[in-house]
Amino acid sequence: MFTGLIGYLGTVNTAQRDPRGGLCLVIAAPDALSEGVEPKDSIAINGACLTVVSRTSSTVTFDVVPETLARSALGRLAQGDPVNVELALRLNDRVGGHLVYGHVDGTAEILAKEVEGQGHRLTLKATPDIARFIVEKGYVVLDGVSLTVAAVREGRFEVALIPETSARTAFGSKHAGDVVNVEADPVARYVLACVQPYVANGAASGAELDWAYDI
């Protein structure tokens, strides 16, 4: 479990494809490792929860399986790329963002990055399977960062970045055309899962479920 508040920036040391279909990912993150990271620990890399295979004094190694590659943008990483690093939440930690599983639902493309006030506004394109979970003023996780949805349009949504977010995360170097990992707010996921059976089975008729058919 995570919070979407990025503790550290890391750098891709190597991203080597496994002939069986996965990826061996080595991240340089000495500051994060100083927290006492051990093999078997969970760490979110750009929002994807990965298990530590091994570590050195400055790097940590992960096995990224084909399912994770299919769902996320981790397969696009190359040597030298910055990545967002968040260690797993402790039970006595403050939850400053929102509860994040590190289970990436899919990806979104940055369509525009525009200066807005002291920060930036990002416009992103989401696929329909992800867009249905995104609502204005709700939460969304982008590359592991907990953000508030500023606006929703057909097939697109917007988020506002404060200068602190750009300075402390890899979003400082993101541009239009870049692809980011997306995790929907788990509350939205469970609410939709509960409603869908009623809609599919016609458990109620007329105005009683009019609101549900808009989902």
KEPA-746770 format. One record per atom (N, C-alpha, C, O): x, y, z. Coordinates in Angstrom, 3 decimals, m for minus. Each point is the difference from the previous one (the first is absolute). Layout:
BEGIN
> X_Y_Z
...
***
This chain:
BEGIN
> 0.847_m1.190_0.000
> m0.847_1.190_0.000
> 0.884_1.242_0.000
> 1.044_0.031_0.652
> m1.474_0.997_m1.393
> 0.771_1.233_m0.130
> m0.944_1.185_0.177
> m1.198_m0.178_0.221
> 1.754_1.400_m0.321
> m0.826_1.196_0.167
> 0.009_0.912_m1.216
> m0.806_0.927_m0.077
> 1.697_m1.169_m0.874
> 0.102_0.872_m1.156
> 0.811_1.254_0.257
> 0.009_0.917_m0.821
> 0.677_m0.871_1.964
> 0.929_1.092_0.285
> 1.412_m0.524_m0.242
> 0.483_m0.860_0.737
> 0.163_1.370_m1.750
> 1.289_m0.531_m0.430
> 1.102_0.413_0.972
> 0.216_1.184_0.256
> 0.470_m2.184_0.273
> 1.066_0.279_0.955
> 1.339_0.261_m0.652
> 0.812_0.771_0.513
> m0.578_m1.426_m1.666
> 1.329_0.067_m0.603
> m0.082_m0.042_m1.521
> m0.939_m0.547_m0.578
> 1.937_1.134_m0.044
> 0.190_m0.159_m1.439
> 1.114_m1.012_m0.221
> 1.049_0.067_0.642
> m1.281_m0.998_m1.546
> 1.025_m0.961_m0.372
> 0.344_0.150_m1.466
> m0.596_0.804_m0.716
> 1.574_m1.594_0.277
> 0.429_0.026_m1.396
> 0.129_m1.428_m0.499
> 0.489_m0.874_0.716
> m0.929_0.638_m1.947
> 0.134_m1.334_m0.576
> 1.477_m0.284_m0.264
> 0.656_0.702_m0.769
> m0.153_m1.744_1.423
> 1.377_m0.447_m0.236
> 0.042_m0.891_m1.237
> 0.766_0.252_m0.931
> m1.603_m1.303_0.928
> m0.159_m0.857_m1.176
> m1.452_m0.465_m0.075
> m0.675_m0.140_1.020
> 0.213_m0.094_m2.236
> m1.332_m0.571_m0.239
> 0.194_m1.060_m1.089
> m0.088_0.281_m1.195
> 0.354_m1.501_1.650
> 0.380_m1.073_m0.926
> m1.150_m0.982_m0.195
> m0.520_m0.565_0.962
> 0.134_0.372_m2.213
> m1.079_m0.929_m0.328
> 0.412_m1.436_0.295
> 1.122_m0.416_m0.289
> m2.055_m0.330_0.872
> 0.199_m1.420_0.266
> m0.532_m0.774_m1.210
> m1.095_0.301_m0.476
> 1.836_m1.288_m0.034
> m0.468_m0.748_m1.178
> m1.325_m0.704_0.231
> m0.660_m0.395_m0.961
> 0.253_0.228_2.219
> m1.282_m0.645_0.298
> m1.167_0.987_m0.032
> m1.155_m0.390_0.173
> 1.462_1.666_m0.394
> m1.074_0.968_m0.163
> m0.065_1.095_1.039
> m0.776_0.942_m0.163
> 1.549_m1.024_1.214
> m0.023_1.006_1.053
> 1.123_1.011_m0.146
> 0.548_0.192_m1.086
> m0.217_0.445_2.189
> 1.016_1.043_0.016
> 0.737_m0.034_1.326
> m0.617_m0.125_1.057
> 1.940_0.237_m1.114
> 0.799_0.168_1.213
> 0.318_1.482_0.116
> 0.721_0.563_m0.823
> m1.274_0.060_1.863
> 0.118_1.446_0.168
> 0.884_0.317_1.199
> m0.265_m0.443_1.117
> 1.314_1.210_m1.363
> 0.919_0.411_1.067
> m0.088_1.513_0.144
> 0.247_0.748_m0.946
> m0.606_m0.316_2.151
> m0.200_1.421_0.286
> 1.052_0.482_0.994
> 0.228_m0.629_1.033
> 0.402_1.743_m1.358
> 0.917_0.640_0.941
> m0.802_0.955_0.874
> m0.583_0.965_m0.495
> 0.556_m1.239_1.797
> m0.763_0.829_0.938
> 0.649_m0.077_1.378
> m0.598_m0.529_0.937
> 1.812_1.051_m0.806
> 0.728_m0.139_1.278
> m0.711_0.624_1.187
> 0.082_m0.526_1.110
> m0.776_1.635_m1.316
> m0.689_0.645_1.124
> m1.129_m0.883_0.529
> m0.190_m0.113_1.211
> m0.556_m0.511_m2.120
> m1.081_m0.895_0.418
> 0.563_m1.218_0.714
> m0.569_m0.467_0.987
> 1.687_m0.045_m1.488
> 0.594_m1.202_0.601
> 0.508_0.253_1.409
> 0.123_m0.932_0.794
> 0.170_2.180_m0.480
> 0.475_0.328_1.347
> m1.080_m0.209_1.050
> 0.286_0.014_1.197
> m1.550_m0.211_m1.645
> m1.107_m0.250_0.919
> m0.029_m1.443_0.504
> m0.828_m0.349_0.842
> 1.729_m0.483_m1.355
> 0.053_m1.383_0.476
> m0.735_m0.983_m0.881
> m0.606_m0.943_0.507
> 0.643_1.136_m1.808
> m0.675_m0.883_m0.956
> 0.689_m1.363_m0.049
> 1.227_m0.093_0.004
> m2.042_m0.960_m0.052
> 0.521_m1.364_m0.058
> m0.703_m0.769_m1.122
> m1.098_0.373_m0.411
> 1.734_m1.456_m0.090
> m0.692_m0.868_m0.949
> m1.341_m0.459_0.571
> m0.115_m0.288_1.192
> m0.884_0.226_m2.051
> m1.396_m0.351_0.289
> m0.858_1.208_0.327
> m1.226_m0.110_0.007
> 1.842_1.280_0.270
> m0.777_1.208_0.288
> m0.738_0.463_m1.253
> 0.419_m0.281_m1.123
> m1.523_0.993_1.334
> m0.765_0.584_m1.102
> 0.376_1.464_m0.166
> 0.041_0.756_0.971
> 0.233_m0.365_m2.209
> 0.313_1.385_m0.331
> m0.786_0.366_m1.255
> m0.076_m0.784_m0.946
> m0.505_1.976_0.947
> m0.717_0.473_m1.180
> 0.969_0.770_m0.893
> 0.612_0.981_0.425
> m0.482_m1.442_m1.670
> 0.817_0.677_m0.999
> m0.953_0.562_m1.051
> m0.666_m0.752_m0.711
> 0.607_2.065_0.621
> m0.975_0.666_m0.872
> m1.408_m0.548_0.237
> m0.783_m0.170_m0.934
> 0.484_m0.100_2.198
> m1.338_m0.423_0.384
> m0.275_m1.480_m0.078
> m1.073_m0.439_0.415
> 2.001_m0.352_m0.931
> m0.189_m1.448_m0.095
> 0.685_m0.679_1.184
> 1.203_0.163_0.204
> m1.964_m0.916_0.568
> 0.548_m0.696_1.159
> 0.856_m1.165_m0.469
> m0.497_m0.923_m0.645
> 1.792_0.968_0.972
> 0.947_m1.041_m0.399
> 0.679_m0.571_1.238
> 0.124_0.673_1.024
> 0.311_m1.915_m1.133
> 0.661_m0.679_1.118
> 1.505_0.015_m0.198
> 0.500_m0.331_m1.075
> 0.216_0.716_2.119
> 1.460_0.063_m0.063
> 0.575_m1.404_m0.114
> m0.288_m0.867_0.825
> 1.097_0.652_m1.846
> 0.685_m1.283_m0.195
> 1.355_0.024_0.683
> 0.377_m0.949_0.687
> 0.353_2.038_m0.879
> 1.321_0.154_0.618
> 0.347_1.477_0.047
> m0.665_0.824_m0.628
> 1.700_m0.498_1.370
> 0.427_1.389_0.115
> 1.495_0.085_0.209
> 0.628_m0.949_0.469
> m0.064_2.087_m0.817
> 1.380_0.331_0.339
> m0.067_1.242_0.887
> m1.068_0.348_0.503
> 2.189_0.308_m0.314
> m0.014_1.206_0.828
> m0.743_1.149_m0.666
> m0.432_0.932_0.677
> 0.275_m0.990_m2.019
> m0.628_1.123_m0.687
> m1.091_m0.399_m0.984
> m0.717_0.869_m0.496
> 0.570_m2.156_0.198
> m0.990_m0.424_m0.990
> m0.914_m1.083_0.553
> 0.336_m0.693_0.960
> m1.494_0.565_m1.586
> m0.958_m1.025_0.377
> m0.506_m0.640_m1.290
> m0.228_0.682_m0.999
> 0.054_m2.023_1.037
> m0.368_m0.759_m1.193
> m1.395_m0.591_0.151
> m0.371_m0.496_1.064
> m0.403_0.559_m2.161
> m1.360_m0.543_m0.032
> m0.181_m0.885_m1.228
> 0.588_0.250_m1.052
> m1.408_m1.287_1.200
> m0.497_m0.758_m1.143
> m1.366_0.560_m0.370
> m0.916_0.001_0.821
> 0.778_0.474_m2.048
> m1.280_0.525_m0.486
> m0.588_m1.043_m0.944
> 0.567_m0.272_m1.059
> m1.703_m0.314_1.440
> m0.586_m1.099_m0.769
> m0.817_0.548_m1.171
> m0.337_1.184_m0.011
> 0.010_m2.038_m0.988
> m0.731_0.459_m1.181
> m1.315_0.706_0.319
> m0.353_0.958_m0.688
> m0.378_m1.395_1.702
> m1.271_0.649_0.350
> 0.224_1.463_0.364
> m0.763_0.874_m0.413
> 1.808_m0.612_1.185
> 0.307_1.380_0.393
> 0.429_0.823_m1.204
> m0.367_1.169_m0.120
> 1.140_m1.771_m0.765
> 0.419_0.711_m1.209
> m1.195_0.338_m0.878
> m0.038_1.067_m0.613
> m0.941_m1.969_0.547
> m1.170_0.222_m0.846
> m0.889_1.113_0.546
> m0.646_0.716_m0.765
> 0.616_m0.573_2.076
> m0.894_0.969_0.643
> 0.630_1.376_0.197
> m0.712_0.987_0.181
> 2.028_m0.918_m0.216
> 0.694_1.222_0.394
> 0.938_0.496_m1.097
> 0.118_m0.599_m1.068
> 0.542_1.714_1.372
> 0.989_0.570_m0.912
> 1.421_m0.359_0.408
> 0.952_0.599_m0.501
> m0.788_m1.568_1.402
> 1.347_m0.357_0.459
> 0.869_m0.526_m1.135
> 1.221_0.159_0.021
> m1.846_m0.779_m1.004
> 0.765_m0.522_m1.127
> 0.619_1.082_m0.866
> 0.868_m0.291_m0.822
> m1.299_1.533_0.992
> 0.548_1.123_m0.759
> 1.242_0.602_0.652
> 0.677_0.833_m0.603
> m0.377_m1.252_1.834
> 1.120_0.598_0.717
> 1.335_m0.360_m0.652
> 0.193_m1.108_m0.502
> 0.715_2.076_0.528
> 1.340_m0.197_m0.553
> 1.024_0.522_0.999
> m0.337_0.760_0.908
> 1.565_m1.166_m1.078
> 1.080_0.404_0.899
> 0.047_1.529_0.127
> m0.019_0.728_m0.993
> 0.079_m0.275_2.235
> 0.090_1.427_0.273
> m1.321_0.681_0.252
> m0.020_1.149_0.442
> m1.110_m1.832_m0.714
> m1.309_0.610_0.221
> m0.256_0.199_1.493
> 0.322_m0.882_0.797
> m0.895_2.021_m0.401
> m0.379_0.185_1.409
> m1.283_m0.758_0.302
> m0.878_m0.106_m0.856
> 0.768_m0.419_2.065
> m1.212_m0.708_0.416
> m0.391_0.438_1.406
> 0.848_0.355_0.817
> m2.151_m0.388_m0.557
> m0.519_0.300_1.327
> 0.089_m1.239_0.881
> m0.396_m1.091_m0.410
> 0.908_1.261_1.605
> 0.207_m1.118_0.931
> m0.748_0.286_1.298
> 0.202_1.037_0.631
> m1.072_m1.975_m0.241
> m0.675_0.111_1.299
> 0.096_m1.329_0.729
> m0.362_m1.044_m0.542
> 0.853_1.091_1.775
> 0.056_m1.199_0.832
> m1.389_m0.298_0.555
> m0.844_0.890_0.103
> 0.619_m2.153_0.254
> m1.316_m0.410_0.499
> m0.363_0.764_1.276
> 0.860_0.344_0.811
> m2.139_m0.095_m0.664
> m0.532_0.750_1.132
> 0.143_m0.788_1.297
> m0.308_m1.191_0.054
> 0.785_1.875_1.000
> m0.014_m0.584_1.339
> m1.325_0.365_0.673
> m0.604_1.023_m0.323
> 0.162_m1.854_1.248
> m1.294_0.222_0.628
> m0.059_1.285_0.813
> m1.085_0.530_0.241
> 2.235_m0.025_0.183
> m0.006_1.228_0.798
> 0.365_1.234_m0.826
> 0.221_1.075_0.558
> m0.158_m1.226_m1.903
> 0.316_1.136_m0.863
> m1.231_0.871_m0.229
> m1.135_m0.463_0.114
> 1.377_1.721_m0.436
> m1.082_0.884_m0.406
> m0.409_m0.337_m1.439
> 0.848_m0.276_m0.849
> m2.143_0.302_0.593
> m0.505_m0.220_m1.353
> m0.351_1.373_m0.575
> m1.124_0.483_0.143
> 2.108_0.131_m0.794
> m0.204_1.353_m0.511
> m0.653_0.032_m1.361
> m0.572_1.016_m0.393
> 0.653_m2.141_m0.345
> m0.648_m0.065_m1.306
> m1.307_m0.760_0.131
> m0.945_0.488_0.619
> 0.886_m1.694_m1.204
> m1.128_m0.898_0.235
> 0.535_m1.416_m0.048
> 1.144_m0.209_m0.405
> m1.936_m0.765_0.807
> 0.482_m1.372_0.030
> 0.173_m0.523_m1.422
> m0.932_0.009_m0.804
> 2.137_m0.461_0.522
> 0.392_m0.442_m1.338
> 0.493_m1.432_0.083
> 0.790_m0.334_0.883
> m1.248_m0.517_m1.793
> 0.398_m1.406_0.016
> 1.289_m0.265_m0.766
> 0.701_m0.969_0.292
> m0.380_1.804_m1.257
> 1.131_m0.295_m0.868
> m0.366_m0.988_m1.082
> 0.881_m0.592_m0.625
> m2.199_0.402_0.387
> m0.498_m0.882_m1.055
> m0.416_0.867_m1.187
> m1.088_0.577_m0.003
> 1.945_m0.490_m0.988
> m0.237_0.898_m1.134
> m1.140_m0.533_m0.864
> m0.002_m1.166_m0.394
> m0.973_2.044_0.104
> m1.134_m0.385_m0.838
> 0.323_0.091_m1.484
> m0.535_m0.760_m0.808
> 1.398_1.679_0.459
> 0.343_0.205_m1.404
> 0.865_1.243_m0.131
> 0.642_0.423_0.962
> m0.626_0.159_m2.153
> 0.828_1.175_m0.248
> m0.825_1.122_m0.609
> m1.110_m0.215_m0.488
> 1.670_1.405_0.525
> m0.609_1.173_m0.635
> 1.109_0.815_m0.649
> 1.124_0.055_0.498
> m1.457_0.566_m1.602
> 0.965_0.843_m0.711
> m0.193_1.459_0.383
> m1.128_0.490_0.058
> 2.230_0.203_0.203
> m0.060_1.438_0.255
> m0.195_0.713_m1.333
> 0.851_m0.075_m0.886
> m1.982_0.768_0.753
> m0.295_0.738_m1.230
> 0.566_1.416_0.032
> 0.399_0.545_m1.029
> m0.370_0.043_2.222
> 0.497_1.369_0.115
> 0.511_0.250_1.411
> m0.504_m0.569_0.968
> 1.507_1.425_m0.868
> 0.525_0.462_1.281
> 0.142_1.512_m0.103
> 0.870_0.496_m0.715
> m1.715_0.231_1.421
> m0.052_1.452_m0.117
> 0.270_0.659_1.337
> m0.406_m0.501_1.048
> 1.094_1.628_m1.096
> 0.250_0.775_1.219
> m1.331_0.541_0.525
> m0.804_0.548_m0.754
> 0.591_m0.712_2.048
> m1.208_0.502_0.644
> 0.383_0.515_1.379
> 0.340_m0.781_0.889
> m0.395_2.107_m0.713
> 0.417_0.568_1.278
> 1.450_m0.339_0.279
> 0.865_0.165_m0.860
> m0.603_m0.643_2.079
> 1.366_m0.377_0.367
> 0.375_m1.389_m0.518
> 1.172_m0.374_0.015
> m2.163_m0.387_m0.471
> 0.258_m1.382_m0.399
> m0.379_m0.288_m1.442
> 0.176_0.839_m0.883
> m0.701_m2.042_0.658
> m0.371_m0.428_m1.348
> m1.338_m0.735_0.039
> m0.402_m0.544_1.028
> m0.268_0.543_m2.168
> m1.203_m0.809_m0.174
> 0.287_m1.025_m1.088
> 0.438_0.336_m1.100
> m0.702_m1.607_1.441
> 0.176_m1.084_m0.959
> m1.357_m0.432_m0.534
> m0.958_m0.146_0.759
> 0.880_m0.057_m2.069
> m1.169_m0.601_m0.628
> 0.411_m1.382_m0.488
> 0.995_m0.147_m0.710
> m1.772_m0.869_1.098
> 0.347_m1.380_m0.329
> m1.156_m0.697_m0.695
> m1.167_0.318_0.228
> 1.509_m1.266_m1.070
> m0.995_m0.811_m0.696
> m0.052_m1.370_0.642
> 1.009_m0.701_0.078
> m2.186_0.326_0.380
> m0.183_m1.295_0.654
> m0.847_m0.909_m0.882
> m0.896_0.472_m0.700
> 1.174_m1.768_0.730
> m0.826_m0.958_m0.716
> m1.342_m0.142_0.724
> m0.075_0.279_1.197
> m0.991_m0.707_m1.894
> m1.328_m0.076_0.626
> m0.042_m0.841_1.274
> m0.745_0.325_0.925
> 1.533_m1.400_m0.863
> m0.037_m0.856_1.183
> 0.556_0.702_1.232
> m0.333_m0.371_1.126
> 1.179_1.380_m1.326
> 0.528_0.786_1.115
> m0.834_1.253_0.222
> m0.234_0.401_1.140
> m0.220_0.224_m2.236
> m0.729_1.263_0.094
> m1.251_m0.118_0.861
> m0.388_0.974_0.644
> m0.247_m2.128_m0.615
> m1.242_m0.156_0.773
> 0.223_0.127_1.504
> m0.949_0.247_0.745
> 2.202_m0.413_m0.286
> 0.300_0.122_1.423
> 0.386_1.427_0.401
> 0.113_0.287_1.192
> 0.089_0.598_m2.148
> 0.561_1.314_0.281
> m1.111_1.047_0.064
> m0.749_0.190_m0.958
> 0.658_0.478_2.096
> m1.038_1.023_0.201
> 0.656_1.281_0.508
> 1.030_m0.034_0.673
> m1.644_1.155_m1.008
> 0.529_1.285_0.433
> 0.059_0.079_1.517
> m0.952_m0.351_0.697
> 2.083_0.817_m0.205
> 0.310_0.130_1.426
> 0.203_m1.342_0.700
> 0.125_m0.054_1.223
> m0.094_m1.007_m1.987
> 0.357_m1.300_0.559
> 1.508_m0.192_m0.047
> 0.735_0.855_m0.494
> m0.286_m1.991_1.017
> 1.425_m0.326_m0.023
> 0.356_m0.799_m1.236
> m0.816_m0.753_m0.530
> 2.064_0.931_0.074
> 0.584_m0.881_m1.002
> 1.494_m0.068_0.297
> 0.592_0.969_0.476
> 0.014_m2.124_m0.760
> 1.438_m0.165_0.203
> 0.670_m0.034_m1.368
> m0.320_m0.849_m0.832
> 1.247_1.770_0.602
> 0.745_0.052_m1.253
> 1.477_m0.207_0.296
> 0.618_0.792_0.711
> m0.057_m1.866_m1.262
> 1.399_m0.361_0.278
> 0.291_0.007_1.494
> 1.079_0.401_0.437
> m2.060_m0.852_0.337
> 0.188_m0.125_1.438
> m0.327_1.230_0.799
> 0.067_m0.035_1.229
> m0.424_1.139_m1.892
> m0.270_1.253_0.693
> m1.498_0.158_0.216
> m0.775_m0.069_m0.954
> 0.360_0.281_2.203
> m1.405_0.244_0.319
> m0.375_1.413_m0.415
> 0.565_0.972_0.502
> m1.531_m0.858_m1.431
> m0.400_1.297_m0.521
> m1.521_0.137_0.021
> m0.725_m0.994_m0.047
> 0.258_2.225_0.118
> m1.425_0.289_m0.072
> m0.370_0.314_m1.444
> 0.686_0.772_m0.670
> m1.763_m1.367_0.199
> m0.460_0.253_m1.360
> m0.609_1.400_m0.068
> m0.960_0.302_0.709
> 1.520_0.542_m1.559
> m0.458_1.387_m0.096
> m1.186_0.143_m0.945
> m0.869_0.842_0.226
> 0.822_m1.650_m1.276
> m1.095_0.086_m0.969
> m0.073_m1.305_m0.770
> 0.997_m0.705_m0.153
> m2.194_0.393_m0.331
> m0.226_m1.200_m0.807
> m0.767_0.400_m1.248
> m1.042_0.650_0.077
> 1.575_m1.051_m1.238
> m0.688_0.185_m1.257
> m0.068_m1.354_m0.691
> 0.579_m0.969_0.492
> m1.255_0.884_m1.590
> m0.186_m1.284_m0.673
> 1.352_m0.607_m0.389
> 0.706_0.511_m0.869
> m0.372_m1.612_1.538
> 1.243_m0.692_m0.315
> 1.254_0.677_0.509
> 1.108_m0.484_m0.232
> m1.274_1.619_0.937
> 1.154_0.737_0.506
> m0.241_0.444_1.433
> m1.140_0.132_0.446
> 2.223_0.093_0.254
> m0.121_0.593_1.335
> 1.210_0.869_0.259
> 1.014_m0.111_m0.688
> m1.121_0.984_1.691
> 1.063_0.950_0.301
> 0.366_m0.060_1.478
> m0.847_m0.247_0.859
> 2.119_0.479_m0.585
> 0.484_0.106_1.373
> 0.891_1.230_0.097
> 0.625_0.406_m0.980
> m0.572_0.180_2.163
> 0.834_1.177_0.234
> 1.198_m0.405_0.852
> m0.154_m0.640_1.040
> 1.340_1.017_m1.488
> 1.232_m0.314_0.724
> 0.507_1.242_0.714
> 0.179_1.048_m0.621
> 0.053_m1.161_1.919
> 0.634_1.096_0.726
> 1.512_m0.094_m0.224
> 0.492_m1.078_m0.335
> 0.262_2.170_0.510
> 1.449_m0.042_m0.215
> 0.702_m1.081_0.817
> 0.964_m0.605_m0.467
> m1.447_0.361_1.690
> 0.624_m1.015_0.856
> m0.074_m1.382_m0.628
> 0.952_m0.776_0.086
> m2.090_0.462_m0.725
> m0.148_m1.303_m0.647
> 0.978_m0.131_m1.160
> 0.636_m1.041_m0.161
> m0.514_2.082_m0.640
> 0.931_m0.039_m1.133
> 1.443_m0.143_0.470
> 0.800_m0.683_m0.639
> m0.465_1.333_1.764
> 1.378_m0.025_0.502
> 0.369_m1.338_0.616
> 1.147_m0.434_m0.107
> m2.108_m0.232_0.754
> 0.295_m1.211_0.756
> m0.283_m1.295_m0.757
> 0.340_m1.083_0.476
> m0.958_1.187_m1.645
> m0.357_m1.202_m0.750
> 0.504_0.096_m1.435
> 0.525_1.030_m0.423
> m0.694_m2.114_m0.308
> 0.418_m0.036_m1.397
> m0.895_0.840_m0.897
> 0.293_0.148_m1.186
> m1.380_0.409_1.722
> m0.863_0.849_m0.821
> 0.701_1.279_m0.422
> m0.432_0.652_m0.951
> 1.495_m0.282_1.631
> 0.752_1.181_m0.405
> 0.581_m0.126_m1.395
> 0.240_1.007_m0.667
> m0.011_m2.239_0.217
> 0.586_m0.218_m1.328
> m0.984_m0.616_m0.994
> 0.390_m0.383_m1.103
> m1.670_0.286_1.494
> m1.011_m0.559_m0.902
> m0.476_1.055_m0.998
> m0.049_1.192_0.302
> m0.305_m1.675_m1.518
> m0.457_0.894_m1.051
> m1.148_m0.659_m0.762
> m0.298_m1.178_0.199
> m0.332_1.949_m1.066
> m1.033_m0.539_m0.869
> 0.576_m1.158_m0.818
> 1.103_0.085_m0.539
> m1.878_m1.165_0.460
> 0.449_m1.200_m0.702
> 0.497_m1.087_0.921
> 0.049_m1.168_m0.387
> 0.323_1.535_1.608
> 0.438_m1.008_0.967
> m1.207_m0.806_0.487
> m1.126_0.495_0.032
> 1.390_m1.742_0.344
> m1.048_m0.902_0.482
> 0.237_m0.282_1.479
> 1.128_m0.277_0.407
> m2.182_0.348_0.396
> 0.124_m0.202_1.450
> m0.911_m1.130_0.462
> m1.006_m0.308_m0.639
> 1.373_m0.297_1.751
> m0.823_m1.044_0.610
> m1.180_0.631_0.728
> 0.120_1.073_0.592
> m1.260_m1.753_m0.645
> m1.212_0.501_0.647
> m0.561_m1.061_0.939
> m0.184_m1.153_m0.389
> m0.083_1.553_1.622
> m0.771_m0.836_0.929
> m1.218_0.791_0.438
> 0.119_1.101_0.540
> m1.287_m1.670_m0.777
> m1.242_0.659_0.389
> m0.173_m0.033_1.513
> 0.556_m0.855_0.690
> m1.338_1.804_m0.193
> m0.356_0.014_1.413
> m0.699_m1.323_0.329
> m1.001_m0.328_m0.637
> 1.500_m0.438_1.612
> m0.618_m1.293_0.307
> m1.464_0.119_0.419
> m0.772_m0.934_m0.217
> 0.373_2.059_0.812
> m1.407_0.183_0.367
> m0.871_m0.017_m1.258
> m1.054_m0.634_m0.020
> 1.497_1.332_m1.027
> m0.751_0.031_m1.257
> m0.083_m1.394_m0.607
> m1.041_m0.387_m0.532
> 2.119_m0.358_0.611
> 0.022_m1.355_m0.569
> m1.023_m0.903_0.683
> m0.727_m0.733_m0.670
> 0.670_0.783_1.987
> m0.910_m0.887_0.727
> m1.461_0.430_m0.144
> m0.892_m0.844_m0.084
> 0.651_2.150_0.057
> m1.374_0.477_m0.187
> m0.528_m0.449_m1.351
> m1.126_m0.489_m0.095
> 1.925_0.649_m0.946
> m0.430_m0.400_m1.339
> m0.225_m1.507_m0.069
> m0.956_m0.454_m0.627
> 1.824_m0.320_1.262
> m0.151_m1.460_m0.003
> m1.287_m0.431_0.702
> m0.616_m0.994_m0.386
> 0.211_1.736_1.414
> m1.232_m0.333_0.716
> m1.244_0.353_m0.801
> m1.009_m0.702_0.062
> 1.088_1.797_m0.815
> m1.160_0.481_m0.745
> m0.245_m0.806_m1.271
> m1.149_m0.250_m0.362
> 2.210_m0.155_m0.313
> m0.132_m0.647_m1.306
> m0.914_m1.229_m0.016
> m0.771_m0.146_m0.948
> 0.813_m0.749_1.950
> m0.909_m1.157_m0.040
> m1.475_0.402_m0.002
> m0.818_m0.652_m0.648
> 0.475_1.725_1.369
> m1.387_0.451_0.024
> m0.426_0.535_m1.364
> m1.117_m0.236_m0.462
> 2.045_0.966_m0.173
> m0.293_0.530_m1.325
> m0.152_m1.139_m1.000
> m0.928_m0.002_m0.809
> 1.845_m0.972_0.865
> m0.007_m1.100_m0.964
> m1.218_m0.898_0.163
> m0.544_m0.497_m0.986
> 0.118_0.289_2.218
> m1.101_m0.929_0.269
> m1.368_0.676_0.047
> m1.022_m0.671_0.149
> 1.001_2.004_m0.278
> m1.275_0.709_0.040
> m0.704_m0.177_1.327
> m1.211_m0.218_0.036
> 1.968_0.311_1.079
> m0.580_m0.217_1.321
> m1.061_1.034_0.347
> m0.879_m0.262_0.822
> 0.954_1.424_m1.437
> m1.018_1.027_0.227
> m0.354_0.610_m1.344
> 0.747_m0.161_m0.965
> m1.852_0.846_0.885
> m0.440_0.548_m1.272
> m0.312_1.477_0.132
> m0.124_0.534_1.102
> m0.001_0.118_m2.259
> m0.388_1.401_m0.021
> 0.995_0.896_0.695
> 1.211_m0.195_m0.101
> m1.742_1.194_0.820
> 0.843_1.032_0.616
> 0.840_m0.533_1.139
> 0.943_0.665_0.428
> m1.260_m1.852_0.078
> 0.710_m0.499_1.175
> 1.495_m0.171_m0.272
> 0.819_0.171_0.903
> m0.459_m0.512_m2.155
> 1.413_m0.180_m0.313
> 0.440_0.865_m1.167
> 0.993_m0.310_m0.660
> m1.718_1.391_0.395
> 0.396_0.871_m1.091
> 1.429_0.493_0.161
> 0.747_0.097_m0.974
> m0.372_0.213_2.205
> 1.346_0.518_0.237
> 1.061_m1.036_m0.326
> 1.086_0.360_m0.456
> m1.372_m1.643_0.680
> 0.990_m1.052_m0.210
> 0.272_m0.233_m1.482
> 1.106_m0.392_m0.372
> m2.106_0.632_m0.476
> 0.188_m0.258_m1.420
> 0.907_1.029_m0.651
> 0.406_m0.168_m1.150
> m0.088_1.225_1.870
> 0.923_0.997_m0.536
> 1.445_m0.393_0.222
> 0.900_0.655_m0.526
> m0.652_m1.699_1.287
> 1.367_m0.400_0.322
> 0.647_m0.680_m1.205
> 1.158_m0.411_0.072
***
